[in-house]
């Protein structure tokens, strides 16, 4: 749940006459969620946001599933996803279900020749490599490696990268993405024991207001199909807005880990939640302070969820032979835990320098054809000890 925010010019009272200096009216648009009950923002446009000049075509983006029912632990070598120039073409879905699509991407070029809107899902971009600027109709956000960028469904945006070496983990959620409810009071403010605060949010600034006519292409993803529409005016024509429904960011380095006397369960690492999955951040932290503590995680069964971990940097203490860009999948139905030797070697250690993003889904994940091309094929045997 973000904070109230506003940019640009606003009338004193909503749903009232708001005149342009040279005559005529600004056009008000309610940008809301869950009917009229969820978070919303009010925008004021130079021109009607409903004007469409032409529908040019469509492309089916349905992921090609290779393994629908999976019991095998997997390791995907994420950096083997080849870089591509176009931002949308670079997005490679690897793990999907009816609630969430997880993709890897290595776009080389900024998105400048068209605009993009995801009308199906909230997008959570984790920036692994490459600084830049997220440009939206509600303002711009500078980003850097380690940033999460939460882009609510329906936001029109472009993305500008400062370099050609960019790596993204992209989560498309078909349910709204929120901060964890247990970290908020009934007013919506983050509580004192939350692992981050509103001060850590990267809010939109630098509202771009373009008064331009011409041919502007917006690619809109709806029901898994990418529709290409031609608009007669620039979509960034908002002169002002206010509310709670807007893109924002925060950096994984600002996450303040919760530690304890003995090993704490994964929910203490939680950063975001939905009805169908949670997102957690693993960051450098002090280990447990019981004199006989075993810092490595205990073995546990994923009976009700699949666990996906995307490795960002550092030395992940519970695994062997893990590198940046690797992605592991521990499916529901079988137990998993630290790799052989990790349990024992963690004893007496005082801390860890690991960085990783974890996504736990409450419904099984399916592997795409692209995922199978990245699969090392042997990870499920990594718990075998010599002689077995």
Residue pairs with C-beta under 8 A, 6 or more apart in sequence:
1 39
1 178
1 179
1 184
1 188
1 244
2 39
2 201
2 203
2 244
2 246
2 248
3 198
3 201
3 203
3 244
4 242
4 243
4 244
5 203
5 204
5 242
5 243
5 244
5 246
6 240
6 241
6 242
6 243
7 138
7 139
7 204
7 205
7 207
7 240
7 241
7 242
8 44
8 207
8 209
8 238
8 239
8 240
8 241
9 44
9 239
9 240
10 18
10 44
10 240
10 241
10 242
11 17
11 18
11 44
14 28
14 42
15 28
17 25
18 25
18 26
18 28
18 44
19 25
19 26
20 26
20 46
26 44
26 45
26 46
26 239
27 44
27 45
27 46
27 47
27 48
27 49
28 42
28 43
28 44
28 45
29 42
29 43
29 44
29 45
29 49
30 36
30 40
30 41
30 42
31 40
31 41
31 42
31 43
31 154
31 241
31 243
31 245
32 38
32 39
32 40
32 41
32 245
33 39
33 40
33 152
33 153
33 176
33 245
34 176
38 176
38 245
39 243
39 244
39 245
40 243
40 244
40 245
41 138
41 241
41 242
41 243
41 244
41 245
41 246
42 241
42 242
42 243
43 49
43 137
43 138
43 238
43 240
43 241
44 238
44 239
44 240
44 241
45 237
45 238
45 239
46 209
46 211
46 233
46 237
46 238
46 239
47 233
47 237
49 235
51 231
51 232
51 233
52 229
52 230
52 231
53 215
53 229
53 230
53 231
53 232
54 229
54 230
55 227
55 228
55 229
55 230
56 217
56 228
56 229
56 230
57 227
57 228
58 225
58 226
58 227
58 228
59 225
59 226
59 228
60 224
60 225
60 226
61 221
61 224
61 225
61 226
62 224
63 93
63 96
63 101
63 368
64 368
64 369
64 370
65 96
65 366
65 367
65 368
65 369
66 367
66 368
66 369
66 371
66 372
67 366
67 367
67 371
67 372
68 366
69 364
69 366
70 329
70 331
70 364
70 365
70 366
70 367
71 331
71 333
71 334
72 331
72 380
73 328
73 329
73 330
73 331
73 334
73 336
73 379
73 380
73 382
74 328
74 329
74 367
74 371
74 375
74 376
74 379
74 380
75 326
75 327
75 328
75 329
75 375
75 376
75 378
75 379
75 382
76 94
76 326
76 327
76 328
76 329
76 371
76 374
76 375
76 376
77 325
77 326
77 374
77 376
78 94
78 104
78 167
78 169
78 310
78 325
78 326
78 327
78 374
79 106
79 167
79 323
79 324
79 325
80 373
80 374
81 92
81 104
81 105
81 106
81 370
81 374
82 106
83 90
83 106
83 107
83 108
83 164
83 166
84 90
84 106
84 107
84 108
85 107
85 108
85 109
86 107
86 109
86 111
87 105
87 107
87 109
87 110
87 111
87 116
87 159
88 111
88 116
88 219
88 226
90 105
90 106
90 107
90 108
91 103
91 104
91 105
91 170
92 103
92 104
92 105
92 370
93 101
93 102
93 103
93 368
93 370
94 102
94 103
94 104
94 327
94 367
94 368
94 370
94 371
94 374
95 101
95 102
95 308
95 327
95 329
95 365
95 366
95 367
95 368
95 371
96 102
96 365
96 366
96 368
97 361
97 363
97 364
97 365
97 366
98 174
98 363
99 173
99 174
99 175
99 274
99 275
99 276
99 277
99 361
99 362
99 363
100 171
100 172
100 173
100 174
100 274
100 276
100 277
100 359
100 361
101 121
101 171
101 172
102 169
102 170
102 171
102 172
102 308
102 359
102 365
103 169
103 170
103 171
103 172
104 167
104 168
104 169
104 170
104 327
105 166
105 167
105 168
105 170
106 166
106 167
106 168
107 159
107 161
107 166
107 168
108 164
108 166
109 161
109 164
110 132
110 158
110 159
110 160
110 161
111 158
111 159
111 160
112 158
112 160
113 217
114 216
114 217
114 218
114 219
114 228
115 156
115 157
115 158
115 216
115 217
115 218
115 219
115 235
116 156
116 157
116 158
116 218
116 219
116 220
116 221
117 154
117 155
117 156
117 157
117 218
117 219
117 220
117 221
118 151
118 153
118 154
118 155
118 172
118 220
118 221
119 153
119 154
119 220
119 221
119 222
120 153
120 172
120 174
120 221
120 222
120 223
120 224
121 153
121 172
121 173
121 174
121 221
122 150
122 151
122 152
122 153
122 172
122 173
122 175
122 176
122 177
123 149
123 150
123 151
123 153
123 170
123 171
123 172
123 173
124 148
124 149
124 150
124 151
124 170
124 171
124 173
124 177
124 272
124 279
125 147
125 148
125 149
125 151
125 168
125 169
125 170
125 171
126 147
126 148
126 168
126 169
126 170
126 171
126 252
126 310
126 357
127 143
127 144
127 145
127 146
127 147
127 148
127 149
127 166
127 168
128 145
128 167
128 168
128 169
128 312
128 324
128 325
129 145
129 165
129 166
129 167
130 145
130 161
130 162
130 163
130 165
130 166
130 167
130 168
131 142
131 143
131 144
131 145
131 161
131 162
131 163
132 142
132 143
132 159
132 160
132 161
132 162
132 166
133 140
133 141
133 142
133 143
133 159
133 160
134 140
134 141
134 143
134 149
134 151
134 157
134 159
134 247
134 249
135 157
135 158
135 159
135 160
135 208
135 236
136 151
136 155
136 156
136 157
136 158
136 204
136 236
136 246
136 247
137 155
137 156
137 157
137 235
137 236
137 237
137 238
138 155
138 204
138 207
138 238
138 241
138 246
138 247
139 203
139 204
139 205
139 206
139 207
139 208
139 246
140 204
140 205
140 206
140 207
140 208
141 149
141 202
141 203
141 204
141 205
141 247
141 248
141 249
142 202
143 149
143 202
143 249
144 251
146 251
146 252
146 253
146 312
146 355
147 202
147 249
147 250
147 251
147 252
148 249
148 250
148 251
148 252
148 271
148 272
149 247
149 248
149 249
150 177
150 247
150 248
150 249
150 272
151 157
151 247
152 176
152 245
152 246
152 247
155 246
155 247
156 218
156 235
156 236
157 247
167 325
169 310
169 357
171 279
171 359
173 274
173 276
173 277
174 276
175 274
175 275
175 276
176 274
177 272
177 273
177 274
177 279
178 272
178 273
178 274
179 190
179 194
179 271
179 272
179 273
180 194
180 270
180 271
180 272
180 273
180 278
181 273
183 190
183 191
183 193
183 194
183 195
184 190
184 191
184 194
185 191
189 198
190 196
190 197
190 198
193 258
195 255
195 256
195 257
195 258
195 268
195 269
195 271
196 250
196 254
196 255
196 256
196 271
200 250
200 251
200 254
201 248
201 249
201 250
202 248
202 249
202 250
202 251
203 246
203 248
204 246
204 247
204 248
207 238
207 239
207 240
207 241
208 236
209 236
209 237
209 238
209 239
210 234
210 236
210 237
211 234
211 237
212 233
212 234
212 237
213 232
213 233
213 234
214 232
214 233
214 234
215 230
215 231
215 232
216 230
216 231
216 232
216 233
216 234
216 235
217 228
217 229
217 230
217 231
218 228
218 229
218 231
218 235
219 226
219 227
219 228
219 229
220 226
220 227
220 228
220 229
221 227
252 271
252 281
252 283
252 312
252 355
252 357
253 283
255 271
255 281
255 283
257 268
257 269
257 283
257 284
257 285
258 264
258 268
258 269
259 285
259 286
259 287
259 288
259 289
260 268
260 288
261 288
261 289
261 290
261 293
262 288
262 290
262 293
262 294
263 288
263 293
263 294
263 295
263 296
263 297
263 298
264 288
266 280
266 297
266 358
266 360
267 278
267 280
269 280
269 281
269 282
269 358
270 278
270 279
270 280
271 279
271 280
271 281
272 278
272 279
273 279
276 361
276 362
276 363
277 305
277 359
277 360
277 361
277 362
278 359
278 360
279 357
279 358
279 359
280 357
280 358
280 359
280 360
281 356
281 357
281 358
282 309
282 316
282 354
282 355
282 356
282 357
282 358
283 354
283 355
284 314
284 351
284 352
284 353
284 354
284 355
285 351
285 352
286 350
286 351
287 293
287 295
287 346
287 349
287 350
287 351
287 352
288 294
288 295
293 347
294 343
294 346
294 347
295 317
295 346
295 347
295 349
295 352
296 317
296 318
296 338
296 342
296 343
296 346
297 318
297 337
297 338
298 337
299 335
299 336
299 337
299 338
300 335
300 336
300 337
301 334
301 335
302 330
302 331
302 332
302 333
302 334
302 335
302 336
303 332
303 333
304 332
304 362
305 332
305 360
305 361
305 362
306 329
306 330
306 331
306 332
306 360
306 361
306 363
306 364
306 365
307 328
307 329
307 330
307 336
307 358
307 359
307 360
308 327
308 328
308 329
308 330
308 358
308 359
308 360
308 361
308 365
309 327
309 328
309 330
309 356
309 357
309 358
309 359
310 326
310 327
310 356
310 357
310 358
310 359
311 322
311 323
311 324
311 325
311 326
311 327
311 328
311 355
311 356
312 324
312 355
312 356
312 357
313 324
313 354
313 355
314 352
314 353
314 354
314 355
315 352
315 353
315 354
316 322
316 352
316 354
316 356
317 342
317 346
317 349
317 352
317 354
318 337
318 338
318 339
318 342
318 346
319 328
319 338
319 339
319 342
320 339
320 340
320 341
320 342
320 382
321 382
322 328
327 374
328 379
329 365
329 367
330 336
331 364
331 365
332 364
336 383
337 343
337 383
338 346
339 382
339 383
340 382
340 383
340 384
340 385
367 375
